[in-house]
Structures are given as structure tokens and as C-alpha cells.
Amino acid sequence: MEITGVDQYHLARNLDGSFDPTWVPGYPQSRHELELFEIETDAGITGVTASPSFPGGIDYGDTLRLLLLGENPHDVSRIRRKLASLDLLGPRPWHVEVALWDIIGKDAGKPIYEVLGAMSREIRCYASTGEVKSAEERIEYVEDRLADGFEAVKLRITSREDIEIVRRVREAFPDLTLMVDANKGWAVRAVGEEERWSFAEALAVARDLEPLDIAWLEEPLPRHDYRGYARLRERTDVPIAGGEFNDGPHEVRELLRHGAVDVLQPDAMLATGIQEGVNIAASARERGVRFVPHTWTNGVGLAANLHSMTAARSPWCEFPIEPPWTAEVRDFPLTETIAAENGAVEAPSEPGLGVEIDRSVVGR
């Protein structure tokens, strides 16, 4: 089999309003934008993938054609080595590998998780927020999520004062599984700058959270501060999570090498691809580290991570819900929305990624 074409489409959908994600300080998000790629083969099989994007788009289809045309999509390792060259000079390329697995699965007539040797399984979801809101608003949010069948929620904080929000939610829901995301690992500095914490400030936050029975504290320090993460983990009882946006398998493995986290979160689309993500998950499991990837990209990205999580036996799936950011907005390029049922989700069971692109959206 041979790759014969690469098509790129910049897709965007307006939100019904806007929200203020903590990872883009000072820039309310009112549109969901992504780059959709279709990789064609001489066997008539097409693989799809998608990456987050900026207004106006990020065009690198020509570069991918230079790297991929004539290659065998089954030779994932060789193509990953070529993609590493793109990582040196341009946008992160790890999401491209997802399209190869889509082709491989379709060629085998199996979903990706089966190609990887796994069986279908439900994964519990935690409802993932994207902005800081008042305690009253978050208590109402949790009530809505419990009514939807969720048993876990992740709250965002950006300052030590925000711990009061977490405390109020814990008092209102003593049995709720509760995660906290500080979002100090990275930021898109389109308008403002994120507020970073020193080690002492991160430790103070962790200590304040200890009595609140938190499942984990996510990204309290910059993503490359491996030693800082390890020191923090040693000095608090709150489990520490991170790694969602580290660039490539090497950086993710550094977190394991330093004993930096209790929960490892590399996104298949942003950090590892599928193959290395599953390999890293096995290494994490040997160290007693849980593998719970970040999924806040788009419907194609959620599907890819679901296949990885199924193969890696992840205990949780991040399920972003922050109206007007909804599952329908996240999955707008797909013909069907990936839904959580009774607080759980399964990877699509059709061959490959198991998702179908809405051709009317691509046409527009």
C-alpha cells in the first residue's frame, strides 16, 4: 500500500456565545477551529486526523505531501522518524500518525484498539471544565453533571484564592470524585500572560488541597520542570498530574524518569501519537503511574485517545463540557457525536478510528 495524497481543510464553527478558557489568558473563545487532514492511499482507503488551529489556519499540507507521498502507511515507525523532522521546523506532527492507524484499522477491518490487541471496554468519564467560575456556578454545574450520570468533575483554578471554590464544591458534594487543574504547564499567549506559580506557591496550593480529598492536582508547574514536579510529589499527599502538552515521547518519558507524576496525561494528538502513547502507558503502569490522556481538542482527537485509553486500560476519560463548548461543538466535523452514557464512554467500534467525516461541513 502507498500514500498517494494528503488533503487539508481548515474548519471552523461558531459557538453559541463564548467562554474564557484558562489556557488562552484574556481571549474569550467564540469559535472552534481545527485543521482536518485526509491521507489517501492507492488501495482506496483514506485515513483522517485533525489538529487544533488558530484563526486563519495553519497550512502545512504541502510539507506533509513532501514527507508522506509514496510511503507505506503500515510503516508507522519509519513515518514517525520523518515526522520528527517536521517537529523540528514546524507544527507538532504527532496527530498525523493517527491517520496512519485509521488506515491500518480500516485495512484490517478492525477498530484500532483491536489492532493493538485490546477489547472494547467502558471508560468512566470525568466532566472537564475549561474556565474559573464562582462556587455558586460550579455547584450548579456539578448538579447538572450528576443528573447526566457523571460521578467525577475537574475544576479549574488559576490562583490560591480559587481553592475556596474547590472547598465549597467539596462541602456540597462530599462523595464526588474531584480533580483540580491549575493549567500552569503551558498557555497560548495570544493576548495575555498566564500567572505562573513558584515551587513554594505550588506547594502551598497542594497543601491547601490535601484536606479536600482531591483525586489529583494537574499541572501546578511549567511542563518542563521535571525536578520541580518530583519535589512537589514528594512533599504533598495530593496526587500530581501532568504531561498533556509535552512535545514528543522523549519529553513524556522524562516525567516518568524523574518520578514526577502520579497521573500521566499525554494527548495522542499533541504529545505522542497512538503507538508511543500505548508504549508509554505500559511503562507508566510498571511504575504505578496512571495513564489518563488529555482529550480537549476535537472529536477526531477524542476518538484517537479513546482507542489509546482502551488499549492502555485507563481508569478515566476526560470529557470536556463547558457550555457553550459542548460535545456537539467538539464533534462538529463528524456525522455522529461521541456521547457519554451514564458517565462512561467507549471507543468507536467501526474499523479504524470508527468516525465518519461530515462531508457537508468539509464542503462549506
Protein Blocks (a to p, Z undefined) as FASTA:
>chain_A
ZZfbdcddddddddebddddfklghiacfbdcddddddddfkopacdddddddehiaafk
lmmmmmmgopafklmmlmmmmmmmmmmmmccfklmmmmmmmmmmmmnopafklmnopacd
ddddddddfbdcdfklmmmmmmmmmmnopabdcdddfbfklmmmmmmmmmmmmmbccddd
eklmbccdfkbccddddfklmmmmmmmmmmnopabdchkbcfklmmlmmmmmmmpcbdcd
ehjlcgcjklmmmmmmnopafbdcbdfklmnommlmmmmmmmmmmnopacdddfbfbfml
mmmmmmmmmmnopabdcdddddfbdfklmmmmpmbdcddeehiacddfbehjlpacdfkl
mmZZ
